[in-house]
Amino acid sequence: MNFYFDENIPRAIARAVSELEKSATNYNVQHTDDAWGTGIKDPELIQNLNNFNGILITNDLRMRVAFCELLSKNKITAFFISFPSNASYEYRYTLVINNWGRIKQISEW
């Protein structure tokens, strides 16, 4: 499975999750900036996810509304993680790590 954290989640968090998954051969974890460069537009991101059978993890709640149809049309699985606007890096990291097992579990259904 290919998981991609988008630019709305710190790259270091994606890299930490990638390190956790190095021994698991079924999971490839990348940040979209590392995979396709910084500043990729949402429609192009969705197309790339489709091409690579990717699962998106994002904090971009605008995408949930604006690109819901495009995500659905391309059968892209997306996880929307909502952080409080003033959330610290530690809070964001902890939230992602604490939910990573559940994200993988849901993705395998």
Phi and psi in degrees as a GROMACS rama.xvg file:
@    title "Ramachandran Plot"
@    xaxis  label "Phi"
@    yaxis  label "Psi"
@TYPE xy
-110.734  114.412  ASN-2
-106.687  136.056  PHE-3
-127.608  120.618  TYR-4
-88.0512  130.889  PHE-5
-89.3103  179.752  ASP-6
-64.7112  -10.0934  GLU-7
-83.4311  -4.10555  ASN-8
-119.514  131.885  ILE-9
-54.0213  138.156  PRO-10
-56.5827  -36.8089  ARG-11
-62.4543  -32.0319  ALA-12
-68.2827  -44.0407  ILE-13
-61.1257  -41.1334  ALA-14
-67.5352  -36.3303  ARG-15
-64.8606  -43.5022  ALA-16
-64.8726  -38.6125  VAL-17
-60.2656  -41.9495  SER-18
-63.1085  -39.6891  GLU-19
-62.1756  -31.6774  LEU-20
-95.1123  1.69198  GLU-21
-57.5245  -33.4336  LYS-22
-83.6677  -13.7108  SER-23
-93.7772  112.498  ALA-24
-72.8961  -15.2088  THR-25
-85.2578  -10.0703  ASN-26
-121.756  123.748  TYR-27
-113.417  121.75  ASN-28
-120.026  126.398  VAL-29
-139.412  163.161  GLN-30
-96.6562  141.902  HIS-31
-60.4362  -31.9629  THR-32
-62.0702  -38.9502  ASP-33
-73.2709  -36.0766  ASP-34
-77.2727  -43.6064  ALA-35
-132.166  7.33771  TRP-36
93.2009  159.038  GLY-37
-73.8412  141.188  THR-38
84.1895  17.8094  GLY-39
-62.3305  135.803  ILE-40
-76.3293  149.36  LYS-41
-55.1906  -45.1955  ASP-42
-60.9762  -39.3925  PRO-43
-68.5504  -39.3969  GLU-44
-59.0587  -46.0859  LEU-45
-62.2179  -41.2217  ILE-46
-63.1242  -43.219  GLN-47
-63.2169  -41.5096  ASN-48
-60.1799  -40.7649  LEU-49
-63.0527  -45.6151  ASN-50
-63.5257  -33.4148  ASN-51
-105.473  13.5287  PHE-52
50.2791  48.2439  ASN-53
-91.8706  152.844  GLY-54
-110.985  126.973  ILE-55
-93.8819  137.493  LEU-56
-123.722  120.389  ILE-57
-143.248  160.996  THR-58
-112.278  7.40556  ASN-59
-83.9343  86.2167  ASP-60
-68.8966  -19.5466  LEU-61
-63.5752  -35.7109  ARG-62
-62.9331  -34.08  MET-63
-58.7  -33.8553  ARG-64
-93.7744  -52.3198  VAL-65
-68.1384  -32.9333  ALA-66
-120.395  19.3413  PHE-67
-56.0937  -45.4645  CYS-68
-64.8892  -41.2819  GLU-69
-67.2164  -39.8658  LEU-70
-61.1601  -45.7215  LEU-71
-65.5526  -45.1825  SER-72
-58.5532  -38.1772  LYS-73
-89.998  3.00912  ASN-74
55.0022  44.7367  LYS-75
-91.0432  127.06  ILE-76
-82.7642  131.464  THR-77
-134.942  137.498  ALA-78
-110.784  125.423  PHE-79
-105.949  112.893  PHE-80
-102.027  124.322  ILE-81
-102.166  116.483  SER-82
-102.261  143.934  PHE-83
-59.8212  149.474  PRO-84
-59.6677  -29.2738  SER-85
-102.675  20.1033  ASN-86
-65.5249  135.451  ALA-87
-74.4361  164.3  SER-88
-59.2955  -42.6331  TYR-89
-59.6959  -41.9225  GLU-90
-62.7351  -45.3393  TYR-91
-61.815  -46.7849  ARG-92
-59.3131  -49.2079  TYR-93
-61.4216  -41.9413  THR-94
-61.9512  -45.2877  LEU-95
-65.5965  -49.4873  VAL-96
-62.0699  -42.5803  ILE-97
-65.1806  -24.4361  ASN-98
-104.14  -2.13226  ASN-99
-59.6102  -44.6283  TRP-100
-59.1325  -41.9283  GLY-101
-67.6619  -39.1239  ARG-102
-60.133  -45.7397  ILE-103
-63.3576  -42.9357  LYS-104
-60.619  -47.8781  GLN-105
-63.7676  -38.6098  ILE-106
-63.4215  -26.8666  SER-107
-83.5722  -7.70369  GLU-108
